[in-house]
């Protein structure tokens, strides 16, 4: 029997904390992040500020996506971008400690970056895979049911289990960080997707639709304010994002081996295999090497404006956990379809009431965040990736990589080979000739009589009835016109009364 504590988030938080304390040890926020970013793995603040590396090491960064309404000041050093306030954390993690005593939403991804940009292409190393699990199912002891599944070997045991307020964050910390080369990023994303599918089930979450997020998805900082109540009074009285150590660090191979589906496991393992060295790839694919190394041009597919308009109509399919990602995808389709950025922003704002009706209210800060995806680097963001991001099914075009013109030419050549005489063009015989001939033979008949006589549906008769000679009058038309010839000064009301037809019918034939 499972315990459902969805009613009353604060009570659920308190009960879960008490149950987790009975089985696992809490982890101090500093120790939590120090396990992923030990002393010396990031640049010092001075080295980071000068933008010069120190002993080849890198600087890391925490990002602050938004602050609570009315909060303007913070002791954490902040970089201000349009709609986003970002803080940078260097060696020593001082900024993270400051976030635990200030009101606001502080989020961070377990990734270190080169430079001052959070773009994934500037990522240096991935320290853990972090998975979000909304509305977790609790067992009879009040503990997350997924931990019992992990102990049974059905899913990997997370290194840390974090209670963010109403949901859980599962951290699988690598025993060796992954260098974020493009091929490694793709492999890590595939691994995370497989783990989310295996972890997010009806046994572990009350929410049926899993959320598939990128490896750079940022989550609330451990020790900061939880998403339960307003941050008021002394910080020591806040309910905070809390972490427990529930497992050990893991190697990539251990996580790959934990994938239950053999085919999926094989596909993910293949992605982690060493790739062709750059000098060999450049010699074998010179055009690709020139485009990537000299121009940095992403491979993009041309898209028509109709695709963007179609995606706007899919807003009703965006579930509560995917509304922000729906807006992000709208920005991606906007740049793919060459829709001006101001118009994309305006469309997002128009969609906010519809999206807000499905959960917590959304505002312009969500729009500004999502608009960061209006960037050329997302031109190559494909259909499958958007489908996984938003949870909205997108049917694939079955052209096998060909353009529309190429695909139609190929299909027609196949058809010509199968049917050189072109008899297929005739298609199914039309009923138009039969209907036309019968009507000509029965000028006073109705559509219902025609359908019954020919054994076809009334809609078929109606379809071809309008193709008949417009000069062939119906019985009512002949009656009305005959009366009008004899009484040219009559009004529509007089015609209707004399002939027994309705006024609209009389007026219709009087205009002819």
C-alpha positions, -999 to +999 in steps of 0.1 A: +000+000+000+013+034-010+008+067+008-006+096-012+003+129+004-004+151-026-030+170-006-009+193+017+026+200+003+040+212+036+028+182+055+042+160+028+075+177+030+078+174+068+067+137+067+091+128+040+120+145+058+113+126+090+111+093+071+143+099+051+161+109+083+152+074+096+171+057+068+198+079+055+221+107+066+215+143+056+242+160+036+253+196+043+249+219+013+286+226+011+295+189+013+269+181-014+285+204-040+320+198-028+316+162-037+310+172-073+334+203-074+362+195-049+387+222-039+410+231-068+387+219-097+374+254-104+392+286-110+397+311-082+376+342-083+406+363-093+416+339-121+380+338-133+376+376-132+407+380-153+393+354-178+426+336-178+429+300-167+450+289-138+469+257-143+445+247-170+416+246-146+382+260-153+357+282-135+322+271-127+290+291-125+257+289-107+228+307-124+200+325-107+170+324-130+146+346-110+141+362-076+108+364-057+087+395-065+099+426-047+134+412-039+160+436-054+191+433-033+213+402-029+248+397-016+255+371-043+275+387-071+250+389-100+253+393-138+222+409-152+208+397-185+174+406-200+149+389-177+176+367-160+198+374-130+229+352-129+254+346-102+289+330-107+305+306-083+342+300-083+366+278-063+354+276-027+317+277-035+311+309-015+282+320-037+263+288-030+265+294+007+251+329+003+221+315-016+211+295+014+203+326+035+186+348+009+151+348-005+148+339-041+150+309-065+186+298-070+192+270-095+224+253-106+233+225-130+261+200-121+283+213-149+314+235-150+318+260-179+345+278-198+340+315-199+310+335-188+283+318-209+260+290-199+257+277-235+262+240-236+289+244-262+310+261-235+305+233-210+337+219-197+328+189-176+296+171-164+298+160-128+265+142-124+232+134-141+203+151-123+168+137-128+136+155-117+107+134-103+075+153-096+048+141-071+068+110-060+049+080-046+057+073-010+057+038+006+040+029+039+070+044+058+067+077+040+099+072+020+100+076-018+090+043-034+118+046-060+144+040-033+129+006-026+130-001-063+166+009-064+175-014-036+158-042-055+181-035-085+153-023-108+168+012-112+202+026-103+207+038-067+211+076-068+241+090-051+220+118-035+182+121-032+171+157-029+137+169-016+131+203-033+096+208-018+070+190-038+093+168-058+126+150-058+159+155-076+180+124-081+217+130-085+239+102-101+274+116-094+301+103-117+333+088-101+351+106-130+337+137-146+328+136-183+346+160-206+319+177-225+329+171-261+300+172-286+299+134-289+300+130-251+271+155-247+249+135-271+258+102-253+251+117-219+218+131-231+208+096-244+218+080-211+197+105-191+167+100-213+169+062-208+172+066-170+142+090-169+121+065-188+131+037-164+128+058-132+096+078-139+068+052-138+034+049-121+052+031-093+073+061-086+053+092-095+017+102-093+022+123-125+018+101-155+038+121-180+076+120-175+097+152-180+126+148-203+151+176-198+186+183-210+218+174-191+223+211-184+189+215-167+194+235-135+177+226-103+172+244-070+203+248-049+205+225-019+201+246+012+181+273-005+144+280+000+121+251-010+091+257-033+065+254-006+059+287+011+070+323+011+105+331+025+096+351+055+111+356+090+145+342+100+162+319+073+166+293+100+129+288+100+125+282+062+119+248+048+149+243+025+159+221-003+174+191+016+197+163+004+205+128+017+233+105+006+215+073-006+242+057-027+278+059-040+294+076-070+290+057-102+308+051-134+292+056-168+294+019-176+274+011-144+246+034-154+246+020-190+244-015-176+214-005-155+193+002-186+167-026-186+159-026-224+187-046-241+183-027-274+183+007-257+213-003-236+232-013-267+224+019-285+235+041-255+267+021-250+275+026-287+273+064-283+300+062-255+325+044-277+355+064-289+349+083-321+370+089-351+399+113-344+395+148-357+424+145-383+409+113-397+374+128-398+386+160-415+404+140-442+374+118-448+347+145-446+365+177-457+332+197-464+319+190-429+353+198-413+355+231-431+319+241-421+324+232-384+360+244-378+360+276-399+324+288-401+308+271-371+277+267-391+251+243-376+233+219-400+198+234-403+167+223-421+146+250-439+111+253-423+080+271-435+060+296-415+031+271-414+052+249-390+054+277-365+017+284-368+010+246-363+031+246-331+011+275-317-021+255-321-005+227-300-006+248-268-036+228-255-014+197-255+012+211-232+009+194-198+016+211-165+051+199-163+060+208-199+045+243-203+078+261-201+094+237-225+065+243-249+074+280-249+110+272-254+101+250-284+080+279-298+112+301-297+131+273-315+104+270-342+104+308-344+141+310-354+138+280-376+109+296-395+124+331-396+097+346-374+108+379-359+118+377-323+093+405-312+064+385-328+075+353-311+075+371-278+041+385-285+027+351-294+041+337-261+024+364-241-009+357-259-006+320-250+001+326-213-036+326-201-041+293-218-010+277-203-016+293-169-050+276-167-032+242-164-013+249-133+006+277-115+004+311-132+031+318-158+044+353-165+067+374-186+097+361-167+089+326-181+087+342-216+120+359-212+136+327-200+122+306-229+132+333-255+168+324-248+162+295-271+157+320-300+193+315-310+210+302-341+226+273-322+191+258-319+186+257-357+197+221-357+173+211-328+154+183-343+119+169-341+127+140-318+145+163-293+115+187-292+091+159-288+111+146-258+114+181-244+078+190-245+060+156-243+040+164-274+040+138-301+052+151-335+047+128-364+077+122-386+077+129-423+085+096-440+109+109-467+141+092-456+161+124-457+148+135-491+134+169-499+097+171-508+105+175-546+130+146-545+106+124-526+077+130-550+100+124-580+111+091-564+075+080-556+064+088-592+092+068-607+082+038-586+046+042-596+055+045-633+075+012-630+046-006-613+020+008-637+035+019-670+001+024-686-010+048-660-043+031-652-039+039-615-047+076-623-083+067-629-088+057-593-121+045-580-149+051-606-169+083-598-206+083-593-210+116-610-221+102-643-247+079-628-261+108-607-262+131-637-279+106-660-305+097-634-313+134-627-317+142-664-341+113-667-361+123-636-361+162-636-388+164-609-372+140-584-356+149-551-321+141-538-334+115-514-352+097-543-321+098-564-299+083-535-325+055-529-327+047-566-290+045-572-281+029-538-256+057-529-254+079-499-273+112-498-240+131-494-228+116-527-259+128-545-257+162-529-220+164-539-229+161-576-263+177-576-247+211-577-229+201-609-262+198-628-274+223-653-284+254-633-312+260-659-329+228-649-355+241-625-368+222-595-406+218-591-407+246-566-387+269-589-410+262-618-440+269-596-426+302-582-414+315-616-447+306-633-465+327-607-441+356-611-446+356-648-483+360-643-480+384-614-448+405-620-457+430-593-461+405-565-440+407-533-422+378-518-448+374-491-476+373-518-456+347-538-450+325-508-487+326-498-499+318-533-475+290-540-472+275-505-434+279-503-415+298-476-406+334-480-368+327-483-375+302-510-398+326-529-372+354-525-345+330-538-362+323-571-374+358-575-337+370-576-328+345-603 
